[in-house]
Amino acid sequence: SAPCPQWPYCRKRCSYCNFNKYVVPAVDEAAVRACLVREAGTLLRLSQVQSVTSVFFGGGTPSLASPRTIAAVLEAVAGAAHLPASAEVTLEANPSSAGTPRLAGFKAAGINRLSIGVQSLDDAELRLLGREHTAAEARGAVEAARGLFPGRTSIDLLFGLPGQSQGAWAQGLEAALGLCDDHISLYQLTLERGTALAAQVWGGALPTPPQDLLADMYQTARAALVAAGFRHYEVSNFARKGALSTHNLSYWRAEQYIGVGPGAHGRFVPWGEGGHSREARVQTLEPDSWMREVQSRGHGTRRRVVLSALEQLEEVLTLGLRTDEGVTHERWGHFSPHLSLEAVFGVPGEAKALQQQGWLVLDGGGLRCTWEGLALLDSLLPDLLCQLQRC
C-alpha cells in the first residue's frame, strides 16, 4: 500500500495550475500537522494494510511544510503499519523552497527521493508559467538534491507551452539532460478552465499550440531520452539505471493507495469497517473544513464510491496500458478471476483490429501498447473499453 499525504498550500498560484491548492497569508502548521498525523493513522487502520511500499508527499507545495511535519507523518505511518527501511519516500519540491539546508532537513526526517518541479530551464518560459523560480535556481536546486539524494532525484518538465517551438523544446530537453539525475517526468501542458494561462490562450492573447506540433515534441523527447539510456516505462515517465518510481508503478498497477489531506484521492478496501470492496475515496477539499472533520471524526473523507467489478477492470486497463509492461495476466486475473485477458481481448473485435494495425500486443506477457501505440493511447482506450463493457 502507498499513503499519499497532500500539503495543500503554495506561496503563489502558477498560471497553468488548477490543483486543489491554497495561497494563504499564514498557515497554522501545528494544526495541519496534527490532522495529517491523525488522518494517516485512521485511514491506514481502516485499510488494515500490513506493510507500506512507498509514501508520496504531494501538493500544493509539500516542500513548504517543515521537516518536522514530514517526520511526524512518517512516524504516524510507521505506527499504523510496517514501514520498511527500503520503502520509497518521495517529496515533491519546488526549486524556490529546495535549498541545501532545507533538503538536508527533509532527508533527516525520512525522505529518500525528491521530485523537483523544474518545468522549464528558460526564464521567459518560467515567467509565462507563473513559476516563482528562475532557471538558475532550478539548476541549483537539482544539483543540491543530487548531492543529497544521488540516483533518486527526479525532475518534471512541461512541453507544449503557447508559442514554444520544436527547436526551443529540443534545446530545453538537451539542457535538462545535462542537469538531470536518473528519472524524468514529461507532461504536456493542458489548458485548464479557470486558470490564467487558459484565459490568455482562449482570449487570443497567446497562440494555441497545434496538435501535430505537440505530437512531434513528444516523439522528439521520447527518442532523445531513450538514446540517452532512459527506459520509457510509462507514458510520461522515463528512468535509467533501474530508477523507476515504486510509487508511480504501484499506482499504474492498480494497487491500494491511501490519500491523506485536503482533496487527496485514494483507492482501497476498508477492511477495518467490514468493507470487502475497493472504494474510490476523496477527502474534503477545503483545508479548514477538512481539519474540522478530522478533529471530530478522525478523517475528512468527503466522498466514497464502491467500485463495481467493471469499474475496477476499466481502471486496471486504463492505468496498466500507460506502462511499457502493460496489463499482465496475473494482475488482470487478480481483478477478473473468471474472465481472462484472452477471453476479453483475444477474440475478434476492437483489440484484434488494434493488434493488426500495430498499436497493441496480446501475448504470454499480457496486453500492452507497442512503442507507436503508447503515443496514441488516449485514442485507443475508448475502443478497448467498449469491448470490455460488452463482456
VENVEN-V382052 format. One record per residue. RES is the residue in one small letter. SS is DSSP state (H for helix, E for strand, - for the rest). OMEGA is omega as a letter, one per 40 degrees, with the letter a starting at -180 (none if undefined). Layout:
res:RES ss:SS omega:OMEGA
res:RES ss:SS omega:OMEGA
This chain:
res:s ss:- omega:a
res:a ss:E omega:i
res:p ss:E omega:a
res:c ss:E omega:i
res:p ss:E omega:a
res:q ss:E omega:i
res:w ss:E omega:a
res:p ss:- omega:a
res:y ss:E omega:i
res:c ss:- omega:i
res:r ss:- omega:i
res:k ss:- omega:a
res:r ss:- omega:i
res:c ss:- omega:a
res:s ss:- omega:a
res:y ss:- omega:a
res:c ss:- omega:i
res:n ss:- omega:i
res:f ss:- omega:i
res:n ss:- omega:a
res:k ss:- omega:a
res:y ss:E omega:i
res:v ss:- omega:a
res:v ss:- omega:a
res:p ss:- omega:a
res:a ss:- omega:i
res:v ss:- omega:i
res:d ss:- omega:a
res:e ss:H omega:a
res:a ss:H omega:a
res:a ss:H omega:i
res:v ss:H omega:i
res:r ss:H omega:a
res:a ss:H omega:a
res:c ss:H omega:i
res:l ss:H omega:i
res:v ss:H omega:a
res:r ss:H omega:a
res:e ss:H omega:i
res:a ss:H omega:i
res:g ss:H omega:a
res:t ss:H omega:a
res:l ss:H omega:i
res:l ss:H omega:i
res:r ss:H omega:i
res:l ss:H omega:a
res:s ss:H omega:a
res:q ss:- omega:i
res:v ss:- omega:a
res:q ss:- omega:a
res:s ss:E omega:a
res:v ss:E omega:a
res:t ss:E omega:a
res:s ss:E omega:i
res:v ss:E omega:a
res:f ss:E omega:i
res:f ss:E omega:a
res:g ss:E omega:a
res:g ss:E omega:f
res:g ss:- omega:a
res:t ss:- omega:a
res:p ss:H omega:i
res:s ss:H omega:i
res:l ss:H omega:i
res:a ss:- omega:i
res:s ss:- omega:i
res:p ss:H omega:i
res:r ss:H omega:i
res:t ss:H omega:i
res:i ss:H omega:a
res:a ss:H omega:a
res:a ss:H omega:i
res:v ss:H omega:i
res:l ss:H omega:i
res:e ss:H omega:i
res:a ss:H omega:i
res:v ss:H omega:a
res:a ss:H omega:i
res:g ss:H omega:a
res:a ss:H omega:a
res:a ss:- omega:i
res:h ss:E omega:i
res:l ss:E omega:a
res:p ss:E omega:i
res:a ss:E omega:a
res:s ss:E omega:a
res:a ss:E omega:i
res:e ss:E omega:a
res:v ss:E omega:a
res:t ss:E omega:i
res:l ss:E omega:i
res:e ss:E omega:a
res:a ss:E omega:i
res:n ss:- omega:i
res:p ss:H omega:a
res:s ss:H omega:i
res:s ss:H omega:a
res:a ss:- omega:i
res:g ss:- omega:a
res:t ss:H omega:a
res:p ss:H omega:a
res:r ss:H omega:i
res:l ss:H omega:i
res:a ss:H omega:i
res:g ss:H omega:i
res:f ss:H omega:i
res:k ss:H omega:i
res:a ss:H omega:a
res:a ss:H omega:i
res:g ss:- omega:i
res:i ss:- omega:i
res:n ss:- omega:i
res:r ss:E omega:i
res:l ss:E omega:i
res:s ss:E omega:a
res:i ss:E omega:a
res:g ss:E omega:i
res:v ss:E omega:i
res:q ss:E omega:i
res:s ss:- omega:i
res:l ss:- omega:i
res:d ss:- omega:a
res:d ss:H omega:a
res:a ss:H omega:i
res:e ss:H omega:i
res:l ss:H omega:i
res:r ss:H omega:i
res:l ss:H omega:a
res:l ss:H omega:a
res:g ss:- omega:a
res:r ss:- omega:i
res:e ss:- omega:a
res:h ss:- omega:i
res:t ss:- omega:i
res:a ss:H omega:i
res:a ss:H omega:i
res:e ss:H omega:i
res:a ss:H omega:i
res:r ss:H omega:a
res:g ss:H omega:a
res:a ss:H omega:a
res:v ss:H omega:i
res:e ss:H omega:i
res:a ss:H omega:a
res:a ss:H omega:a
res:r ss:H omega:i
res:g ss:H omega:a
res:l ss:H omega:a
res:f ss:- omega:a
res:p ss:- omega:a
res:g ss:- omega:a
res:r ss:- omega:i
res:t ss:E omega:a
res:s ss:E omega:i
res:i ss:E omega:i
res:d ss:E omega:i
res:l ss:E omega:i
res:l ss:E omega:i
res:f ss:E omega:a
res:g ss:- omega:i
res:l ss:- omega:i
res:p ss:- omega:i
res:g ss:- omega:a
res:q ss:- omega:i
res:s ss:- omega:i
res:q ss:H omega:a
res:g ss:H omega:a
res:a ss:H omega:i
res:w ss:H omega:i
res:a ss:H omega:i
res:q ss:H omega:i
res:g ss:H omega:a
res:l ss:H omega:i
res:e ss:H omega:i
res:a ss:H omega:a
res:a ss:H omega:i
res:l ss:H omega:i
res:g ss:H omega:a
res:l ss:H omega:a
res:c ss:- omega:i
res:d ss:- omega:a
res:d ss:- omega:i
res:h ss:E omega:i
res:i ss:E omega:i
res:s ss:E omega:a
res:l ss:E omega:a
res:y ss:E omega:i
res:q ss:E omega:i
res:l ss:- omega:i
res:t ss:- omega:i
res:l ss:- omega:a
res:e ss:- omega:i
res:r ss:- omega:i
res:g ss:- omega:i
res:t ss:- omega:a
res:a ss:H omega:a
res:l ss:H omega:i
res:a ss:H omega:a
res:a ss:H omega:a
res:q ss:H omega:a
res:v ss:H omega:a
res:w ss:H omega:i
res:g ss:- omega:i
res:g ss:- omega:a
res:a ss:- omega:i
res:l ss:- omega:a
res:p ss:- omega:i
res:t ss:- omega:i
res:p ss:- omega:a
res:p ss:- omega:a
res:q ss:H omega:a
res:d ss:H omega:i
res:l ss:H omega:i
res:l ss:H omega:i
res:a ss:H omega:i
res:d ss:H omega:i
res:m ss:H omega:a
res:y ss:H omega:a
res:q ss:H omega:i
res:t ss:H omega:a
res:a ss:H omega:i
res:r ss:H omega:a
res:a ss:H omega:a
res:a ss:H omega:a
res:l ss:H omega:i
res:v ss:H omega:i
res:a ss:H omega:a
res:a ss:- omega:i
res:g ss:- omega:i
res:f ss:- omega:i
res:r ss:E omega:i
res:h ss:E omega:a
res:y ss:E omega:i
res:e ss:E omega:a
res:v ss:- omega:a
res:s ss:- omega:a
res:n ss:E omega:a
res:f ss:E omega:a
res:a ss:E omega:i
res:r ss:- omega:a
res:k ss:- omega:i
res:g ss:- omega:a
res:a ss:- omega:i
res:l ss:- omega:i
res:s ss:- omega:i
res:t ss:H omega:a
res:h ss:H omega:i
res:n ss:H omega:a
res:l ss:H omega:a
res:s ss:H omega:i
res:y ss:H omega:a
res:w ss:H omega:i
res:r ss:- omega:i
res:a ss:- omega:i
res:e ss:- omega:a
res:q ss:- omega:i
res:y ss:E omega:a
res:i ss:E omega:a
res:g ss:E omega:a
res:v ss:E omega:i
res:g ss:- omega:a
res:p ss:- omega:i
res:g ss:- omega:a
res:a ss:- omega:i
res:h ss:E omega:i
res:g ss:E omega:i
res:r ss:E omega:i
res:f ss:E omega:i
res:v ss:E omega:a
res:p ss:- omega:a
res:w ss:H omega:a
res:g ss:H omega:i
res:e ss:H omega:i
res:g ss:- omega:i
res:g ss:- omega:i
res:h ss:- omega:a
res:s ss:- omega:i
res:r ss:E omega:a
res:e ss:E omega:i
res:a ss:E omega:a
res:r ss:E omega:i
res:v ss:E omega:i
res:q ss:E omega:i
res:t ss:- omega:a
res:l ss:- omega:a
res:e ss:- omega:a
res:p ss:H omega:a
res:d ss:H omega:i
res:s ss:H omega:i
res:w ss:H omega:a
res:m ss:H omega:i
res:r ss:H omega:a
res:e ss:H omega:i
res:v ss:H omega:a
res:q ss:H omega:a
res:s ss:H omega:a
res:r ss:H omega:i
res:g ss:- omega:i
res:h ss:- omega:a
res:g ss:- omega:i
res:t ss:E omega:a
res:r ss:E omega:a
res:r ss:E omega:i
res:r ss:E omega:i
res:v ss:E omega:i
res:v ss:E omega:a
res:l ss:- omega:i
res:s ss:- omega:i
res:a ss:H omega:a
res:l ss:H omega:a
res:e ss:H omega:i
res:q ss:H omega:i
res:l ss:H omega:i
res:e ss:H omega:i
res:e ss:H omega:i
res:v ss:H omega:a
res:l ss:H omega:a
res:t ss:H omega:a
res:l ss:H omega:a
res:g ss:H omega:a
res:l ss:- omega:i
res:r ss:- omega:a
res:t ss:E omega:i
res:d ss:- omega:i
res:e ss:- omega:i
res:g ss:- omega:i
res:v ss:E omega:a
res:t ss:- omega:i
res:h ss:H omega:a
res:e ss:H omega:a
res:r ss:H omega:i
res:w ss:H omega:a
res:g ss:H omega:i
res:h ss:H omega:a
res:f ss:H omega:a
res:s ss:- omega:a
res:p ss:- omega:a
res:h ss:- omega:a
res:l ss:- omega:a
res:s ss:- omega:i
res:l ss:H omega:i
res:e ss:H omega:a
res:a ss:H omega:a
res:v ss:H omega:a
res:f ss:H omega:a
res:g ss:- omega:a
res:v ss:- omega:i
res:p ss:- omega:a
res:g ss:- omega:a
res:e ss:H omega:a
res:a ss:H omega:i
res:k ss:H omega:i
res:a ss:H omega:a
res:l ss:H omega:i
res:q ss:H omega:a
res:q ss:H omega:i
res:q ss:- omega:i
res:g ss:- omega:a
res:w ss:- omega:a
res:l ss:E omega:i
res:v ss:E omega:i
res:l ss:E omega:a
res:d ss:E omega:a
res:g ss:- omega:i
res:g ss:- omega:a
res:g ss:E omega:a
res:l ss:E omega:i
res:r ss:E omega:i
res:c ss:E omega:i
res:t ss:- omega:i
res:w ss:H omega:i
res:e ss:H omega:a
res:g ss:H omega:a
res:l ss:H omega:a
res:a ss:- omega:a
res:l ss:- omega:a
res:l ss:H omega:a
res:d ss:H omega:a
res:s ss:H omega:i
res:l ss:H omega:a
res:l ss:H omega:a
res:p ss:H omega:i
res:d ss:H omega:a
res:l ss:H omega:i
res:l ss:H omega:i
res:c ss:H omega:a
res:q ss:H omega:i
res:l ss:H omega:a
res:q ss:H omega:a
res:r ss:- omega:a
res:c ss:- omega:none
